[in-house]
């Protein structure tokens, strides 16, 4: 007895005693447990995700550059050819039947495109004027000429056309004609190039130098000399808004973007999505029976995501998006609690009238116990706050666009709330604070989606975006006897607003 | 952080088994490496601290085994403890008790810690230390006697 007291005293005093930990002890342990290089380090799985994301972004960027290079191909040709075009003679052909509609105008506006045209107007041989065109904007029109005639000249007849109408040849395809001053009339429509008329357009930008100023009353034949022996496509590029308001009668190519609803400036997307999560569980050290029981007790339900994304268009097709979103995965947790004891207390009250005439109140108390099972249902929630960063490629017309997107989702915070089954098959409550099993940050995930974008008005688009999110990391931490992660699929529905309108 | 949360208690465990602070540090370091190494095997059966404590205790036993501890059997009948009254040791603090335990011979200290503090039975201790259960009992009796003698000496010095 005395020994028991003695032992008990020691046990109570020392069982939970804490001693100061010597400094530097963790440093001795850490290198063996968490040895990390001192240089740039990424965890294995996150590093893999970054690598995959980098490859996706690099691929999309490569596609973007390739497309850009393709679009600039003609522009580059223009630079070479236009540099050779000096003192082009423009003769008055007075060509009958060549109407405004017959005039071929091919424009390809490029940056800093300087070339010289000589225009002879109002007479078969008219003085030559040198004009310099400086263009600034990006590609506007690329129309391909199909020229079959041997000799080509481009006629911009003002005769018979509306007043003050002025036109430019912006891109010519010239046959292999060695004659330096050959003049060709476009008599046959069929043999002529694709014809189009470019309406006038005003531009407020006064930094651009106007190019050719022509007396609208004069018919004009533009005769192009060619110094190149090979058949070449000569692109004369005029910027669509390269004119000066001070110069009257100037020809302006239409601004193709002016009719587009797409704004190359910033935009914002507000969206919400019904989701469904696919649960993936792998065993580490848990009994298989436990995993089976756990799996049968948990059932994923419809979840949701909501958020916003800022959009920065890189060009007409590529979009960079980054935003902020909240996700909640819902899970129904049902388990059967065996040997549930239900206790009922029954109180019976009786009044007994004795022969003497008095009454006695008698209360009998009995306890009724029922043993059975109880099915408990709890709705678990796995919540997360993320930053999605995606790169998208979209195509289509103004009213309807399609797109594909790929990127990464960085998790800021995540937490599990509800109840789970532990290895003793008991229900254990989980919440944001007392959570020893699940991580508070699940790292990075890969995101891919396709989108359908319908224009509502100039500033607003409605979009539908089925997506899939693949999480690279487990949501369980290292003490868990199993690994668990969610992969999420959903359909984002939202509105896209153009900013800076 | 796992280490910061549990290290003070585990350090106390190490100090109880070790002869000195340096040895306690070695046990602590070795024990925590094992904890991190086998962390994934924790099955939520019981508390995490208890699981960690078992690893540390086992590490301490394996560490002290290398010192070739000899458990000498004694005649239980011939070893009568002074039977101290509770008031005789009630004033002792945790540090005093740790100091008293650290002055025990290795074998006594280990059995006393395992039985009295950790709560292992003599059969379990016998299996862990690869000794006879009777040896464990006798070591405990002698450990207890030595502690009580030390406490009595302390009282005499105080008087």
Interface residues (C-beta under 8 A of the other chain):
Chain A: X2 X3 X5 X6 X7 X9 X10 X11 X13 X14 X15 X16 X17 X18 X19 X20 X21 X22 X25 X26 X28 X29 X32 X33 X34 X284 X285 X286 X422 X423 X424 X436 X478 X479 X480 X481
Chain B: X3 X7 X8 X9 X11 X12 X15 X16 X21 X25 X28 X29 X32 X33 X36 X37 X39 X40 X41 X42 X43 X44 X45 X48 X81 X83 X84 X85 X86 X89 X90 X92 X93 X94 X97 X98 X101 X112 X115 X116 X117 X119 X144 X147 X148
